[in-house]
Amino acid sequence: MEIVLRKEKVNFFNGKENLLIFHISDLHLRYSVVKLNKIESLIVLNRPNLIIFTGDYFDIPKGAYNFRTFLFKISKINTVIFIRGNHDKMYGTKISNLLLDIPNCFSVENKLYKYKSDKGYSYNITSWGNRHYLPKNKTERNIVLIHNPEKIIENDLLDIQLILAGHLHGGQFVFFKTKDGSNFPGCILYKHCIDRKQIKHTTLIVSKGLGDTFPFRFNCPKEIVSIIIE
């Protein structure tokens, strides 16, 4: 399985920042750890400052245990921030909570995580459900994680500069891009079936993910989104 590094840039500080984020979503793990080993190799090679996960890590309990072991390894050298997706909650809290209480690995579903970069810039990172607790500070940037971008309420985007999402898998079958960059035919059903879009003053970046609902894709690579914040 080939993993593509899709590169994005977000200008928050007029080119004065240099923060590398790996945005990873929708692994849908079962028994194999091959996918996790490839992701780990890309993390070691590229050395991101932050690794952000936006849900759907496993489809069976064995996948949850494999993902937990993976988080223990990568969080030793990288700060990890995550939310859980709908698949991660299918087997109840006993399995879902395997992802909690890992050193240097932070769930932001009901919390706000404050991060300061090496260049001194400050970020507030939380979930969509916790968005109303974001501070209104013009010197900081607010990043919101949501699993399903279709749940975004456009009137609630005040004070959010960046949203990272997954869930849609790019539609898995991409025949062509529309004029606004949407993935056709997925965009017929989902208004945010797109790699990136601007919603008022908020940038939305959607990962195509690394796992499948169906066992094949067309013109829709499995990806990690590599985001440089400048």
C-alpha positions in Angstrom: 0.0 0.0 0.0 1.4 3.3 -1.1 0.9 6.4 1.1 1.0 9.8 -0.5 2.2 12.9 1.4 -0.2 15.6 0.3 1.4 19.0 1.0 -0.6 22.0 2.1 0.5 25.5 3.4 -1.4 27.8 5.7 -0.2 31.4 6.2 -1.0 32.4 9.7 2.0 34.6 10.6 3.1 36.1 7.2 5.9 33.5 6.7 7.5 34.0 10.1 6.4 30.6 11.4 7.6 27.2 10.3 5.4 24.6 11.9 5.0 21.1 10.3 1.8 19.2 11.1 1.0 15.7 10.0 -2.7 15.3 9.7 -3.7 11.6 9.7 -7.2 10.2 9.6 -9.3 7.1 8.9 -6.9 4.2 9.3 -9.6 1.6 9.8 -7.2 -0.9 11.3 -7.9 -4.6 11.7 -5.1 -7.2 12.3 -2.2 -5.9 10.1 0.3 -3.4 11.4 1.9 -2.9 7.9 0.1 0.4 7.5 1.3 1.6 10.9 4.9 0.7 10.2 4.8 2.8 7.0 3.3 5.7 8.8 5.9 5.5 11.5 8.7 5.5 8.8 7.3 8.7 7.3 7.1 10.3 10.7 10.7 9.5 11.5 11.8 10.7 8.0 9.9 14.0 8.1 10.0 14.8 11.8 6.7 16.8 12.1 6.3 19.1 15.1 2.7 17.9 15.7 0.8 14.8 14.7 -2.9 15.3 14.6 -5.4 12.5 14.2 -9.1 13.0 13.3 -10.7 9.7 14.0 -11.7 6.2 12.8 -8.5 4.4 13.8 -9.9 0.8 14.1 -12.7 -1.4 12.8 -12.2 -4.3 15.3 -10.8 -4.4 18.9 -7.5 -5.9 17.7 -7.0 -2.7 15.6 -7.4 -0.6 18.7 -4.7 -2.5 20.6 -2.4 -2.2 17.6 -3.1 1.6 17.4 -2.5 2.0 21.1 1.0 0.4 20.7 1.7 2.7 17.8 0.7 5.8 19.8 3.1 4.8 22.6 5.9 4.6 20.1 5.4 7.8 18.2 4.4 9.9 21.2 7.9 9.3 22.7 9.3 11.7 20.1 6.3 13.6 18.8 3.4 15.4 20.4 0.2 13.7 19.4 -3.3 15.3 19.5 -6.4 13.4 18.5 -10.2 13.0 18.6 -12.1 9.8 18.1 -14.4 9.0 15.2 -17.6 7.0 14.9 -15.9 3.7 14.3 -13.7 4.1 17.4 -16.8 4.2 19.6 -18.5 1.1 18.1 -17.2 -1.3 20.8 -17.9 0.9 23.8 -15.8 2.8 26.2 -13.6 -0.1 27.3 -12.1 -0.4 23.9 -12.3 3.3 23.0 -10.6 4.4 26.2 -7.5 2.4 25.2 -6.4 5.5 23.4 -6.4 7.6 26.6 -3.7 8.2 29.2 -0.8 7.7 26.8 2.2 10.0 27.7 2.5 13.0 25.3 -0.7 12.0 23.6 -3.7 14.2 24.1 -7.4 13.8 23.5 -9.1 17.2 22.8 -12.7 15.9 22.6 -13.6 17.7 25.8 -10.4 19.7 26.4 -8.4 22.6 25.0 -4.7 21.9 24.2 -2.4 24.9 24.2 0.7 24.5 22.0 3.6 26.9 21.6 5.9 26.4 18.6 9.7 26.7 18.6 9.4 30.2 17.2 7.1 31.3 20.1 3.7 31.3 18.3 0.7 30.0 20.3 -2.1 27.7 19.2 -5.3 26.5 20.8 -6.4 23.1 19.6 -9.8 21.5 20.4 -12.7 19.5 19.0 -15.7 20.9 17.2 -17.9 20.0 20.1 -15.7 22.0 22.4 -15.3 25.0 20.1 -17.2 27.5 22.3 -14.4 27.4 24.8 -11.8 28.7 22.3 -10.2 32.0 23.5 -10.7 35.1 21.5 -7.1 36.3 21.2 -5.8 37.9 18.1 -2.2 36.9 18.7 -3.1 33.1 18.9 -4.5 30.8 16.3 -7.4 28.4 16.9 -7.4 24.9 15.3 -10.5 22.7 15.5 -10.6 19.0 14.9 -13.8 17.3 13.6 -14.2 13.8 12.3 -17.1 14.4 9.8 -16.9 17.8 8.1 -20.6 17.6 7.1 -21.4 18.5 10.7 -19.7 21.9 10.4 -22.1 24.8 11.1 -20.9 27.7 9.0 -22.4 30.3 11.3 -20.3 29.0 14.2 -16.9 29.6 12.6 -16.1 32.8 14.3 -12.6 32.7 16.0 -11.6 29.4 14.2 -8.8 29.8 11.7 -8.3 26.2 10.7 -10.4 23.0 10.7 -9.0 19.5 10.1 -11.4 16.7 9.2 -11.6 13.2 7.8 -14.5 10.7 7.4 -15.4 11.2 3.7 -12.3 9.3 2.3 -12.4 11.7 -0.6 -15.4 9.8 -1.9 -13.0 7.0 -2.8 -14.0 7.3 -6.4 -12.9 10.5 -8.0 -13.8 10.9 -11.7 -12.7 14.5 -11.8 -12.4 17.8 -9.9 -15.1 20.4 -10.2 -14.4 24.0 -10.8 -14.2 24.7 -7.0 -11.9 21.6 -6.5 -14.6 19.3 -5.1 -14.3 15.5 -5.8 -16.9 14.3 -8.2 -19.2 12.3 -7.7 -18.7 12.4 -3.9 -19.6 16.1 -3.9 -23.1 15.3 -5.1 -23.9 13.8 -1.6 -21.3 15.7 0.5 -20.7 19.5 0.3 -17.3 19.1 1.9 -16.0 16.3 -0.3 -12.9 18.3 -1.2 -9.3 18.5 -0.2 -9.4 22.1 0.9 -11.7 25.0 0.9 -12.1 28.5 2.4 -15.3 29.0 4.4 -15.4 32.8 5.2 -12.2 33.4 7.2 -11.7 29.7 8.1 -9.6 27.2 6.2 -11.0 23.6 6.0 -8.5 20.8 5.2 -10.1 17.3 4.7 -7.9 14.2 4.7 -8.8 11.4 2.2 -7.6 9.0 4.9 -5.6 5.8 4.9 -8.4 3.1 5.1 -11.4 2.2 3.1 -15.1 1.8 3.4 -15.0 -0.2 0.2 -11.9 -2.3 -0.6 -10.8 -0.2 -3.5 -10.3 3.4 -4.7 -10.2 5.2 -8.0 -8.0 8.3 -8.5 -8.1 8.8 -4.7 -4.8 8.0 -3.0 -4.4 7.1 0.6 -2.7 10.0 2.2 -1.1 11.8 5.1 -1.7 15.6 4.8 1.6 17.4 5.5 0.7 21.0 6.6 3.2 23.7 6.9 2.0 26.7 8.9 3.9 29.9 7.9 
